[in-house]
Amino acid sequence: MDAGVGLRAKPGAWAGLGNPRRSSTARVPVRFAVEKFAQPLVLGSDRRSCGAKLKVSCSRKPAGIDKTYYSADEALVLKQKAEDVVPYLNDRCIYLVGMMGSGKTTVGKILAEVLGYSFFDSDKLVEKAVGISSVAEIFQLHSEAFFRDNESEVLRDLSSMHRLVVATGGGAVIRPINWSYMKKGSTIWLDVPLDALARRIAAVGTASRPLLHQESGDPYAKAYAKLTALFEQRMDSYANADARVSLEHIAVKQGHSNVTTLTPSAIAIEASNYKILVKTLKKM
């Protein structure tokens, strides 16, 4: 992985398509779910005029995807960066990796929009494939291993497709087989300081985070301690990504004192700055 996008953030740097009991080998292929519901996000004739100081939606959204808004200036920057990189992508998928709560879904939707790709969250596809409404419930009813097996099948199915931006689960990187699937496309690591992640997760609660929801105590302290342990286990795996987007680096470059002031669009702009990644794509 080329570290040109930014310096690695150090821990604490800144303050239903099936039967829930079905085995992972008998699940409905995720390709069915993807092909049934996928609609590419097109930035072109459907785009509406962006007023100078208005927050605007810059493309029509497919059903099931929340609207993504950003300023006209940001829209123009994103459009230019997309035009620069699209010729090198050759319709390959883009996979966003990173710790839980790092913003992969929000940033992924923006990238999909400006690239004219479809967006998918691998966790949501696992939920649909096994017929259970949340990852936390899958962990509770089955096990982490059951979830990981289905996650790998989802990534395998997605890897045979094109023009997708995929937000992966935080632990998807721990299985080498998953990298064999994701490396058919391009991988981007959203690297967020653990302190910021812990504060974000503590603010919204840990109920949807099964790996953080086992102990009692102060939400921030509990989240920070667990995130630190998880990051130490996964950091080398995250480093397998083709490019890293360091939120700490972006904040410093923009003159912010911490990453919490960064907007999703600012992160997406950095993620679409593929000067380093394009060199990798040319070799593929």
Disulfide bonds with the S-S distance in Angstrom:
none
